[in-house]
Each structure stands twice: as C-alpha cells, then as structure tokens.
Amino acid sequence: MDIIKVIVTVLLVISSLLLVLSILLQKGKGGGVSDMFGGGMSTAMRSSGVAARNLNRITVGIAVTWGVCVILYGLIVKFQ
C-alpha cells in the first residue's frame, strides 16, 4: 500500500503544479494575474480560439486528474 501512496502523492504534486500553470496561462477577462505579463498586448497578438479551447481542455483534464488523486489519497490514508 505504501507504493500506491507514493505514486498518488507524486501524481498529486505534479498535477497541482500543472494545474496552477495552466490556470495562469488562461486568457484573462480583466486585470488579473494572467494579464500581468502582457496587459498591453492587442487582441491580435493573443492566442487564437483553437489554442484557447485546447488550453481549456487541458486545464479541465488536469483538474479532473487532480480531483481523482485527492480522492484516492484520502481513501488510502483512511483505510491504512
């Protein structure tokens, strides 16, 4: 059971970091953190619609992976 706990912990850490990065890469609707590095850019220089949709899909996939890892980790700790 210890090896499964280590694997889930590693997946949780990696998915947490990727989730933070993918959220920060999202196109902002206002003056948030995502506009910090390119607030003055015109809309033509921003990501295209396809790239934004793909980034949204990747973010949702990482979020689902993160959620599953949290639930698995909780179950492992509870039944140990």
Backbone torsions as a table, in degrees:
resi	resn	phi	psi	omega
1	MET	NA	-24.7	-179.2
2	ASP	-67.8	-35.9	-179.2
3	ILE	-68.3	-35.7	177.9
4	ILE	-67.9	-38.8	178.2
5	LYS	-63.6	-40.0	178.3
6	VAL	-66.2	-42.9	180.0
7	ILE	-63.5	-44.9	-179.9
8	VAL	-66.0	-37.5	178.4
9	THR	-64.7	-43.5	178.4
10	VAL	-64.0	-43.9	177.5
11	LEU	-62.7	-36.8	179.1
12	LEU	-66.1	-42.9	179.2
13	VAL	-66.1	-45.4	-179.6
14	ILE	-64.6	-44.8	-179.7
15	SER	-67.7	-31.8	176.5
16	SER	-64.3	-46.5	178.8
17	LEU	-64.0	-43.8	179.2
18	LEU	-65.6	-35.5	178.9
19	LEU	-66.4	-42.5	177.4
20	VAL	-62.5	-45.2	-179.9
21	LEU	-64.6	-42.0	-178.6
22	SER	-69.4	-32.7	176.2
23	ILE	-69.4	-39.4	179.0
24	LEU	-68.5	-24.2	178.3
25	LEU	-80.0	-12.9	-177.8
26	GLN	-62.1	148.6	177.3
27	LYS	-71.1	126.1	-177.5
28	GLY	-82.2	152.5	177.0
29	LYS	-99.9	-7.8	-179.2
30	GLY	-151.7	-159.9	-177.7
31	GLY	-85.5	58.5	-179.0
32	GLY	-94.6	-163.6	-178.2
33	VAL	-65.3	-32.6	-177.7
34	SER	-69.2	-20.5	177.3
35	ASP	-92.1	0.1	-175.7
36	MET	-61.4	-39.8	-175.0
37	PHE	-96.1	-3.2	-179.7
38	GLY	-156.7	40.8	-176.4
39	GLY	-63.7	-28.1	-177.1
40	GLY	-92.7	4.6	-177.2
41	MET	-73.3	146.8	177.4
42	SER	-78.2	166.8	-177.2
43	THR	-69.6	-22.3	179.1
44	ALA	-69.8	-26.0	-177.6
45	MET	-88.6	-9.0	179.9
46	ARG	-77.3	173.7	-177.3
47	SER	-67.0	150.9	-179.9
48	SER	-74.7	173.3	-179.4
49	GLY	-64.3	-37.6	-179.7
50	VAL	-67.7	-42.7	179.7
51	ALA	-65.0	-39.0	179.0
52	ALA	-66.4	-40.4	178.1
53	ARG	-65.6	-41.2	178.2
54	ASN	-64.2	-39.8	177.9
55	LEU	-65.5	-37.1	176.1
56	ASN	-63.4	-43.3	179.1
57	ARG	-63.8	-42.0	178.9
58	ILE	-63.6	-42.9	179.7
59	THR	-62.8	-42.9	178.4
60	VAL	-64.6	-42.1	178.1
61	GLY	-61.5	-42.6	178.3
62	ILE	-66.8	-38.6	179.5
63	ALA	-65.1	-39.4	177.7
64	VAL	-66.0	-42.6	177.4
65	THR	-60.5	-43.1	178.4
66	TRP	-61.6	-44.7	179.8
67	GLY	-62.6	-42.3	178.3
68	VAL	-64.2	-40.7	178.9
69	CYS	-64.4	-39.2	178.9
70	VAL	-64.1	-44.5	179.5
71	ILE	-64.6	-45.3	178.7
72	LEU	-61.3	-42.9	179.8
73	TYR	-63.2	-41.0	177.3
74	GLY	-62.4	-42.2	178.3
75	LEU	-66.4	-39.5	179.4
76	ILE	-64.0	-44.9	-179.0
77	VAL	-66.7	-37.8	-178.4
78	LYS	-65.7	-42.1	-175.0
79	PHE	-95.0	12.8	179.3
80	GLN	-84.5	NA	NA
